[in-house]
């Protein structure tokens, strides 16, 4: 959720922190797998330990609580998603064509292969927690604030400045509409109402409609 790939910490491949990073990543992958396949309620230190092939004590060492595990997995998947966005755009996002970034960010919210399906399934399961979990709701409001006001609206404003989007359009309102559409279609794809290709085409058509 978002296009902030540049701020992601680079994983160390050598030195004393490398093994730590690898073990932490394996645990987060297990958290994501469990939550995607069985829902957040299935996530526990013992269940994660079994999937990751480590002891429950090892899981607790890295993540003392279930909330910390779920939140860290959510942030990790978002970071991986942002990396995919940058790879699809093919250059630094700050210098890329705004429309290309807008299309990449919004279509990334919709699953298009096995990896992104698992990621989106976990993301949807995590965001559902916000309905009954105030801390998760607060965390998500902040993230959506960045997505709508900074990331997407910022891209729209850049193209308004060049005249390819109507200057009278409301960037924030457009950002909310487009992201809500993409995430709603993602749910349809996950439960088999719409094909991924169809959902992508709908989002791209909506983006095209805001351009002159």
C-alpha positions in Angstrom: 0.0 0.0 0.0 1.9 3.0 -1.2 4.9 3.8 -3.4 7.6 4.5 -0.8 10.1 1.9 -2.0 13.1 4.2 -1.6 13.0 4.3 2.2 13.1 0.5 2.6 16.1 -0.7 4.7 18.4 -2.8 2.6 18.8 -6.4 4.0 22.3 -7.2 5.1 23.9 -10.2 3.3 27.1 -10.5 5.4 28.2 -9.7 9.0 26.6 -10.4 12.4 23.2 -8.9 11.4 22.7 -11.1 8.3 21.5 -14.2 10.2 19.2 -12.0 12.3 17.7 -10.5 9.2 17.2 -13.9 7.6 15.6 -15.4 10.7 13.3 -12.4 11.1 12.3 -12.6 7.4 11.5 -16.3 7.7 9.3 -15.7 10.7 7.5 -12.8 8.9 6.9 -15.1 5.9 5.4 -17.7 8.2 3.1 -15.0 9.7 2.0 -13.8 6.3 1.3 -17.4 5.1 -0.8 -18.3 8.2 -2.8 -15.1 8.1 -3.4 -15.3 4.3 -4.5 -18.9 4.4 -6.4 -19.1 7.7 -6.9 -15.5 8.8 -5.2 -13.4 11.6 -6.9 -15.5 14.3 -4.7 -18.5 13.3 -1.5 -16.5 14.0 0.1 -17.5 17.3 3.7 -17.8 18.4 3.5 -21.6 18.4 1.8 -21.8 15.0 4.3 -19.4 13.4 7.1 -21.4 15.0 5.9 -24.6 13.4 5.6 -23.1 9.9 9.0 -21.3 10.2 10.7 -24.3 11.6 11.9 -22.6 14.8 11.1 -22.7 18.5 8.2 -20.6 19.9 10.9 -19.0 22.1 12.7 -17.8 19.0 9.5 -16.3 17.6 8.9 -14.5 20.9 12.5 -13.2 20.9 11.8 -11.3 17.7 8.1 -10.6 18.2 6.9 -10.6 21.9 3.2 -10.3 20.9 0.8 -11.3 18.2 0.0 -7.7 17.3 3.7 -7.1 16.8 4.0 -10.1 14.5 1.0 -9.1 12.4 2.0 -5.4 12.1 5.6 -6.3 11.2 4.4 -8.7 8.5 2.0 -6.1 7.2 4.8 -3.5 6.9 7.1 -6.1 5.4 4.6 -7.0 2.6 3.9 -3.4 1.9 7.7 -2.8 1.5 7.9 -5.7 -0.9 5.0 -4.4 -2.8 6.7 -1.0 -3.1 9.8 -2.6 -4.5 7.6 -4.4 -7.2 6.1 -1.0 -8.1 9.6 0.5 -8.6 10.6 -2.5 -10.7 7.5 -2.2 -12.9 8.1 1.5 -13.4 11.7 0.9 -14.2 13.3 3.9 -12.5 13.3 6.0 -9.4 9.7 6.9 -8.6 10.5 10.6 -8.0 11.7 11.0 -11.6 9.2 8.7 -13.3 6.2 9.7 -15.3 3.4 10.3 -12.8 0.8 8.4 -14.7 3.1 5.4 -15.0 3.6 5.4 -11.2 -0.2 5.9 -10.6 -1.0 2.9 -12.7 1.7 0.8 -11.1 0.7 1.7 -7.6 -3.0 1.1 -8.1 -2.8 -2.1 -10.1 -0.3 -3.5 -7.5 -3.3 -3.4 -5.0 -4.9 -6.1 -7.2 -3.4 -9.6 -7.2 -1.9 -10.8 -10.5 0.1 -13.9 -9.6 0.6 -16.3 -6.7 2.9 -14.0 -4.7 0.7 -11.0 -5.0 -2.4 -13.0 -4.3 -1.0 -14.2 -1.0 0.2 -10.6 -0.2 -3.2 -9.1 -1.0 -5.0 -11.8 0.9 -3.0 -11.1 4.0 -3.4 -7.3 3.5 -7.2 -7.7 3.3 -7.2 -9.9 6.4 -5.1 -7.5 8.3 -7.2 -4.4 7.4 -10.3 -6.3 8.5 -8.9 -6.2 12.0 -9.4 -2.4 12.1 -13.2 -3.0 12.4 -12.6 -4.2 16.0 -9.1 -3.1 16.9 -8.6 0.6 17.6 -4.8 0.4 17.3 -4.9 -1.2 13.9 -7.5 1.3 12.8 -5.3 4.2 13.9 -2.3 2.7 12.2 -4.2 2.2 8.9 -5.7 5.8 9.0 -2.2 7.1 9.1 -1.0 4.9 6.2 -4.0 5.8 4.1 -3.4 9.4 4.8 0.0 9.1 3.3 -1.3 7.0 0.3 -4.2 9.5 -0.5 -2.7 12.8 0.4 1.0 12.3 -0.3 1.5 9.5 -2.8 -1.5 9.4 -5.1 -2.6 13.0 -4.8 0.9 14.2 -5.3 1.2 12.3 -8.6 -2.1 13.8 -9.7 -1.0 17.3 -8.8 2.2 16.9 -10.8 0.2 16.1 -13.9 -2.2 19.0 -13.2 0.9 21.2 -13.3 1.8 20.0 -16.8 -1.8 20.4 -18.0 -2.6 16.7 -18.7 -5.2 16.6 -15.9 -7.9 19.2 -15.4 -6.6 21.8 -13.0 -10.0 22.0 -11.4 -10.0 18.3 -10.3 -9.6 17.5 -6.6 -6.5 15.3 -6.2 -7.4 13.9 -2.8 -11.0 13.0 -3.8 -9.6 11.3 -7.0 -7.0 9.4 -4.9 -9.6 8.1 -2.5 -11.9 7.0 -5.3 -9.2 5.2 -7.3 -7.7 3.4 -4.3 -11.1 2.4 -3.0 -12.0 1.0 -6.4 -8.7 -0.9 -6.7 -9.0 -2.5 -3.2 -12.7 -3.3 -3.7 -11.8 -5.0 -7.0 -9.0 -6.9 -5.2 -11.5 -8.4 -2.9 -13.6 -9.4 -5.9 -10.6 -11.1 -7.5 -9.8 -13.0 -4.2 -13.2 -14.5 -3.9 -13.6 -15.2 -7.6 -16.1 -12.6 -8.7 -13.8 -10.9 -11.2 -10.7 -11.9 -13.1 -7.4 -10.1 -12.3 -7.1 -8.9 -15.9 -10.6 -7.5 -15.8 -10.0 -5.7 -12.5 -6.7 -4.2 -13.8 -8.5 -3.0 -17.0 -11.2 -1.3 -15.0 -8.7 0.6 -12.8 -6.6 1.6 -15.8 -9.8 2.9 -17.6 -10.6 5.0 -14.5 -7.1 6.4 -14.5 -7.4 7.2 -18.2 -10.7 9.0 -17.6 -9.0 11.7 -15.4 -6.6 12.6 -18.2 -7.4 15.0 -21.0 
